[in-house]
Amino acid sequence: MKINYLILSLIIIFSSCGTKDQKPNNSGEAEDYLIVSRDRYKDGLYGFWLGQCIANWTGLVTEMDKIGNIGEIKTGDFYTRKDWGKPDLPNIWSEGVPSDISPTIDFVFRDSTEIWGADDDTDIEYMYQHLLHTHQTSMLSPGQIRDGWLKHIKSEEENYLWVSNQKAHDLMRSGILPPATGDPSNNEHFDMIDAQLTTEIFGLFAPARPEIALKMARLSIQTTARQNAEYISNFYVTMHALASKVMEKKSTSEQLFWMAQEARKVLPDSSYSAKMYDYTHKLFKSGIPWEQTRDSIYFRYQVNQEDGYNITSSNLHCNGCFAAGINFAASLVSLFYGAGDLKETIKIGALAGWDSDNPTATWGGLIGFMIGKQGIEKAFDRSFSNRYNIHRTRQNFLDGGIDTFENMALKGLEITDRVVKQEMRGQIDMENNVWLIPIN
């Protein structure tokens, strides 16, 4: 059977990332293939980095401003939609001084004369992409991860690592290799947020094939996470892989809800992360405002410690405000109520509380991938800087650490080429610039 790939590629370049077709395999049996435009995918990868940076820096304005006080919620304990555009309030570290990023709770942009700064929501993903590209591999080894961390992460001065990432780095310096660096017997912070913000990108390297994305991401996730923190990271990786499986005539909102429901399947039903998902989804479907859902999550999990989420009784600093669980639940609030609208999703994520730059960066990057560079510019009715300074937080990269989203997207595309050929046994049609991805 001969397929007119040129016609199909023209269709998908101007409509979506992928479309489905059939092609005989070596035994003559029909196989389902997803045909994906490499041009469209490269634009999506650009949108991923740009969307992450906008959302990350917007979320940093309110990061740890509102983490709740155990007991009855009082006025001012959490932000609401009415606080958007109003003065930013101090966070838990700032000794009464508001954010120096923005005096008001609002979007943070960098125009063409400026450079986006790296942060911990983007820099380790950047490092993992660099390592995959440099080593020409789809699967990083324990030694490659260890050597990359030690080369590119500072040890003696401010290194922008937190809780489990910092512990893993310390363990690597003492000679311990991943995945032992995330084992609960070595790393007491194994249930913190860290892996959620450092591994989502692996999903984008395995278009429409979450099982391969999870295989690629497993060691990097286990570098810092186990149990629910690992399950939640798997959820995010799965969603990013499914973003390539575009369904015709479905809106961004409809596709995101489908992706989330599919990713729910990787959360063990007995886990608190699964129960958090189900509870948050149920409240959303009830039609109550997002603020009420956020408050209900706070009471259920931080005050009453239900569904096995017992962080409060652990008496951690800031009541576990860095924990995987509560920030996962908060991220679901912005995902469900944002309903695929980039600006609204970032707004809700920034106002929801706790480690607010993490959910915003996650969904800003995912929606940015789905709508691409032009979709982001259309959403905000403006253009943005395309430059990124990895040396704000990391070290020992080329060109003084200044990179561009075009170059970052190209590296991601080259990694995905390798994954399609080696891990998926797919094909690259360079004449029509498409991938043929087996999805049987």
C-alpha positions, 0 to 999 in steps of 0.5 A: 500500500502506497501512502501519499506522505506529502499530502498527509504532511501538509495536512498535519503541518497546518493542523496538528502534530500527528495523524493516524494511518496504516502501513504493512509491516515486514510480515505483511500485517497492517500496523497503525502509525502516527505520522508526525510533522518534524517542523511542527514538532520543532515549533512545539519544542520551542513553545515548550521552552518559551511557555515554561519560562513565562510561567516559571518566572510568573510563578516565582513572584508568588512562590511560597507566599501562601502555604496555609496555617494549620487550622481554620483558613482566615482571610489572607491565608491564600490568594484568590482571583481578586489578588491578580494585579495587586501587590505581591506579598512576602514569602516564607524566606523574605523577612517581610520584603515582597518579590524583587521579580515583580512588585505586583502579581502579574505576568513576567516577560522578557522582550527581544533585548533581554534574556530569560534566566534559568531556574530550577524548573528548567535548568536540570531539564536543560542539563538532561537534554544536553547529556542525551544530545552529547552522549548520543543516547536515548538512555542515560546511565548512572555514571552519565547522570552523576558526571553531568550533575557534578560538572554542571551544578555548583557545589560550594556556593548558591546552586539553586538546589532544594531538598531531594536534589541537594541531597542527591547532589551531596550523595553523588559527591560522596561517590553514590550513583543514581538510583541509590541517590533517591533511595529512602534509605539514603535520601530522606527527602525522596517524597519531595517535589524535585523530580516533578520539575526536572523530568517532564521533558522526557515525555516530549522525546517519545511522541505518543509513546508514554511507555518509552518515555517512562523507560527513558525517564525512570533513572532520572526520576529515581535519582531523587524520588520514590513512591508517590513522588515517583508516581507523580513524576510518571504522571507528568512524563506521561502527559507530555508524551501524550501531547503528540497524540492530537485528536482531530476536532478536539480543543486544547482543553478537551485534549488536556482532559483526555491526557490527564485521564490517561495519565491517571492510569499510571498512579496506583489506585492505593496511592495518595497521589491517585486519591488526590487526583480523583478528589480534585477532579471530583471537586472540579466537576462539581462546578465550585470555584477553584478557590474553594477546591484549593481550600478543600484540598488544604483541609483534606490533606494538610489539616486532616491528613486523609488518604495517607498523606501525613506530611503535617505529622512529620513536622517538616520545615514550612509544613512540607511546602516542598512536598510532592503531594500538596503541590501535585494537588495544587497543579491539578487545580490550575490544570482543570480550571485553566481548561487549556487556556495558557494565560488562565492556567498560569494565573490560577497556578500562580495564585493557588499557593505553595511552590507556585512556580512549579505547577505554572512551569509544568503546564506553561511548558505543556500548553506551550508545546501544544500551541507552539511559538505563534500560539503563545505570542497570539495568547499574549499579543506580543513577542518574546526573547528567544535567549536563555541563560543557563549559567544563571543557575548552572555552569560549564556550558558553551558560549558563556551559557547563552543559548536560544530556544531555536537551538534548544528545540533543534537538539530536542528534535535530534534526540527524538529522531534517535528515539523514533528510530532506535526505541520505537523502530519507527521511520524518518521520512526526510523528504516529507519531514515526518516521523512514522511512529508505530502505535500498535 
